[in-house]
Amino acid sequence: MKIHFNKKGFSLIEVVIALSIAAYCMAETYSLISRGIYLQRQAISLTNAVFLAKIKLAQIDASQKLETTSSKGDIPGYIGYKYEVDVKEEELDLLKLADNSKAGKPPTDILGEDANSKMSDLLKKRGQSQGSKTGGLIKIFKIRVAIIYPIGAKEETYEAVTFKSSTF
């Protein structure tokens, strides 16, 4: 008696290998989708933080008079979002801002060597030996806005710093 094998189907080993390959591909696809969703949430949170920092900076810019202050608090309507605002008055030396001494040139006043002798005399009375070559000091406000926002179980911070003249 002859036994004939029907070769029209797949063997059990072929089916197991095919199913394991399919399972591996599905698991990788699901992990990529999960990572994409996480990155999307992260991008939305960062976009919200940038938007809220712009709003806070616009509120500060719209104020009639700036003064040195510090404040912090929660942001209504955004769960887990907090802000910190620091406004500090500082003096800025224009010479340090446009420092040419690194290039081997002596620093000079923007308006010329002897542009304002009265300013030179005033600066000398203040104890600055270079007179008008110091470039002068201007008072500015350094404005720092930090938005603390949640990313999963931890918190991240977006920080924006800008400067505004105290005389204008």
C-alpha positions in Angstrom: 0.0 0.0 0.0 1.4 3.4 -1.0 0.9 6.5 1.1 0.6 9.7 -0.9 1.3 13.0 0.7 -0.8 16.0 -0.4 1.7 18.9 -1.0 -0.9 21.5 -1.6 -0.8 23.1 2.0 1.8 24.6 4.4 3.6 22.6 7.0 3.2 23.5 10.7 6.8 24.9 10.8 6.1 27.3 7.9 2.9 28.6 9.6 4.7 29.1 12.9 7.5 31.1 11.3 5.1 33.2 9.3 3.0 34.0 12.4 6.1 34.9 14.4 7.3 37.3 11.7 3.9 38.9 11.6 3.8 39.2 15.4 7.2 40.9 15.4 6.2 43.3 12.7 2.9 44.2 14.5 4.7 44.7 17.9 7.2 47.1 16.2 4.4 49.0 14.4 2.6 49.4 17.7 5.7 50.7 19.5 6.3 53.2 16.7 2.7 54.4 16.9 3.0 54.7 20.7 6.3 56.7 20.4 4.6 59.0 17.8 1.7 59.7 20.1 4.1 60.5 22.9 6.1 62.9 20.7 2.9 64.5 19.5 1.8 65.2 23.1 5.3 66.6 23.9 5.1 68.9 20.9 1.7 70.1 21.9 2.9 70.9 25.4 5.9 72.8 24.2 3.8 74.7 21.7 1.4 75.7 24.5 4.4 76.8 26.7 5.8 79.0 23.9 2.3 80.5 23.2 1.8 81.2 27.0 5.2 82.8 27.3 4.4 85.1 24.3 1.2 86.1 26.0 3.0 86.8 29.3 5.6 88.9 27.5 2.9 90.8 25.7 1.2 91.6 29.0 4.4 92.9 30.4 5.1 94.9 27.3 1.6 96.5 27.4 2.2 97.8 30.9 2.6 101.5 31.2 5.5 101.4 33.7 8.0 98.6 34.3 9.3 98.1 37.8 11.5 95.4 39.4 9.2 92.5 40.4 8.9 88.8 40.7 5.8 86.7 40.5 4.8 83.1 40.0 1.6 81.1 39.8 -0.6 78.6 38.0 -2.0 79.3 34.6 -5.8 79.0 34.5 -7.2 76.7 31.9 -3.9 74.8 31.5 -3.7 72.0 34.0 -0.2 71.6 35.4 1.2 74.7 33.7 2.9 77.4 35.9 4.7 80.6 35.2 7.5 82.6 36.8 8.2 86.2 35.9 11.3 88.2 36.9 11.7 91.8 35.9 15.0 93.4 37.1 16.5 96.8 36.3 20.2 96.6 35.3 22.8 98.9 33.9 24.2 98.0 30.6 27.6 99.3 29.5 27.5 99.9 25.8 31.3 99.4 25.6 30.9 95.8 26.8 28.1 95.3 24.4 30.2 96.3 21.4 33.6 95.1 22.7 36.2 95.6 20.0 39.2 94.9 22.2 39.2 91.3 21.2 40.0 92.3 17.6 43.1 94.3 18.9 41.4 97.7 18.4 41.0 100.1 21.3 37.4 100.7 22.2 35.9 104.0 20.9 32.7 105.8 21.4 30.1 105.2 18.7 29.7 109.0 18.1 33.5 109.6 17.7 36.5 110.5 19.8 35.3 113.8 21.3 31.6 113.7 20.5 30.3 114.9 23.9 32.8 116.5 26.3 30.1 117.2 28.9 29.2 113.5 28.9 32.9 112.7 29.2 33.3 115.1 32.2 30.2 113.6 33.9 31.5 110.1 33.5 34.9 111.1 34.8 33.2 112.6 37.9 31.4 109.2 38.4 34.9 107.6 38.6 35.2 106.2 35.1 38.6 107.1 33.9 38.0 106.6 30.2 35.5 109.4 29.9 33.3 109.2 26.7 35.2 106.1 25.6 33.2 104.0 28.0 30.2 104.2 25.7 28.0 105.2 28.5 25.7 103.3 30.7 22.0 102.8 30.0 19.4 101.4 32.3 17.4 98.5 31.0 15.0 96.0 32.3 15.8 92.3 32.0 12.6 90.4 31.6 12.6 86.6 32.2 9.5 84.5 31.7 9.6 80.8 32.5 6.7 78.4 31.7 6.8 75.1 33.6 4.7 72.5 31.9 4.1 68.8 32.4 5.6 66.0 30.3 4.3 62.7 31.5 5.3 62.4 35.2 8.0 65.1 35.0 8.1 68.8 34.4 10.0 70.8 31.7 10.7 74.5 31.5 10.5 76.9 28.6 12.3 80.1 29.3 12.2 83.4 27.3 14.5 86.4 28.2 14.3 89.8 26.7 15.4 93.3 27.4 13.6 96.7 27.4 15.0 100.1 27.8 13.8 101.9 31.0 13.6 105.3 29.3 11.4 104.4 26.3 
